[in-house]
Amino acid sequence: MNLSRLQKYVLRRGLDSRSFSISKKDLLDYYSKQKSKPKPDDQLGIITKSVERLIARGLVRGHGVKTAQKWFISKVALTREGIKLAKMVVSSQQKLPLKIKNKKYGRQSKR
């Protein structure tokens, strides 16, 4: 399952909390570590879309208020599937950007 960096961050933060839940405002810390940040209004919109996609996949439950047109999500909690996937994300090893050059190692024989 392909997840964005933000979605992986949401799963990690949910796994770190004791009740497997986290408020949506706490997820804004994701952008505090980045060099190029989107506008503050856009940050909340991006987080909302990412959380809604996780809800659609069944990895997260959203808690909030529902109006006639849309949901206003205030808190996010991991489901059992989300906890399993979060454990896989945490345990997976990060790939390093290694560059392998085509060199012949050892001595070349002179003939």
C-alpha positions as CSV (number, residue, x, y, z in Angstrom):
1,M,0.0,0.0,0.0
2,N,1.5,3.3,-1.1
3,L,1.3,6.0,1.5
4,S,2.6,9.6,1.4
5,R,5.1,10.9,3.9
6,L,2.3,12.8,5.7
7,Q,0.2,9.7,5.9
8,K,3.1,7.7,7.4
9,Y,3.7,10.6,9.8
10,V,0.0,10.4,10.9
11,L,0.3,6.6,11.5
12,R,3.6,7.0,13.4
13,R,2.2,9.7,15.7
14,G,-1.0,7.7,16.3
15,L,1.1,4.7,17.2
16,D,3.3,6.8,19.6
17,S,0.3,8.0,21.6
18,R,-1.1,5.9,24.4
19,S,-4.7,5.9,23.2
20,F,-3.8,5.6,19.5
21,S,-5.4,9.0,18.9
22,I,-4.1,12.4,18.0
23,S,-5.7,15.8,17.5
24,K,-5.5,17.2,14.0
25,K,-3.8,20.4,15.2
26,D,-0.9,18.3,16.6
27,L,-0.3,17.1,13.0
28,L,0.8,20.6,12.0
29,D,4.1,19.7,13.6
30,Y,4.9,17.8,10.4
31,Y,5.4,21.1,8.6
32,S,7.6,22.6,11.3
33,K,10.5,20.3,10.3
34,Q,10.4,21.1,6.6
35,K,12.4,23.7,4.8
36,S,9.8,24.8,2.3
37,K,6.4,25.0,3.9
38,P,3.0,25.7,2.3
39,K,0.9,28.6,3.5
40,P,-0.7,28.0,6.9
41,D,-4.2,27.8,5.4
42,D,-3.0,25.2,2.9
43,Q,-1.3,23.2,5.5
44,L,-4.6,22.4,7.3
45,G,-6.3,21.6,4.0
46,I,-3.6,19.2,3.0
47,I,-3.7,17.5,6.4
48,T,-7.5,17.2,6.1
49,K,-7.4,15.6,2.7
50,S,-4.7,13.2,3.8
51,V,-6.7,12.2,6.9
52,E,-9.8,11.7,4.8
53,R,-8.0,9.4,2.5
54,L,-6.8,7.4,5.4
55,I,-10.4,7.2,6.7
56,A,-11.5,6.0,3.3
57,R,-8.9,3.2,3.4
58,G,-10.1,2.1,6.8
59,L,-6.8,2.8,8.6
60,V,-8.1,5.7,10.8
61,R,-11.3,6.8,12.4
62,G,-12.2,10.5,12.5
63,H,-13.9,12.2,15.4
64,G,-15.6,15.5,15.0
65,V,-18.8,17.3,13.9
66,K,-20.9,16.6,10.9
67,T,-22.8,19.3,9.2
68,A,-25.2,18.9,6.2
69,Q,-22.3,19.4,3.7
70,K,-19.1,18.0,5.3
71,W,-17.3,16.6,8.3
72,F,-15.1,18.8,10.6
73,I,-12.6,16.3,11.9
74,S,-11.0,17.3,15.2
75,K,-9.4,14.1,16.3
76,V,-8.0,11.0,14.6
77,A,-7.7,7.5,16.0
78,L,-6.1,4.4,14.5
79,T,-8.1,1.3,13.7
80,R,-6.7,-2.2,14.1
81,E,-5.6,-2.3,10.5
82,G,-4.0,1.1,11.0
83,I,-2.1,-0.1,14.0
84,K,-0.8,-3.1,12.1
85,L,0.3,-0.9,9.1
86,A,1.9,1.6,11.4
87,K,4.0,-1.1,13.1
88,M,5.1,-2.2,9.6
89,V,6.0,1.4,8.7
90,V,8.0,1.9,11.8
91,S,9.9,-1.3,11.4
92,S,10.7,-0.9,7.7
93,Q,14.2,0.1,7.0
94,Q,14.9,3.4,5.2
95,K,16.5,3.1,1.8
96,L,19.8,4.9,1.5
97,P,20.7,6.7,-1.7
98,L,23.8,4.7,-2.6
99,K,25.5,5.1,-5.9
100,I,27.4,2.1,-7.2
101,K,30.0,2.7,-9.7
102,N,31.1,0.1,-12.2
103,K,34.7,-0.5,-11.2
104,K,36.7,-3.6,-11.5
105,Y,38.2,-4.4,-8.2
106,G,41.4,-6.3,-7.9
107,R,44.4,-6.4,-10.1
108,Q,44.4,-6.6,-13.9
109,S,46.8,-9.1,-15.3
110,K,49.3,-7.9,-17.9
111,R,49.6,-10.2,-20.9
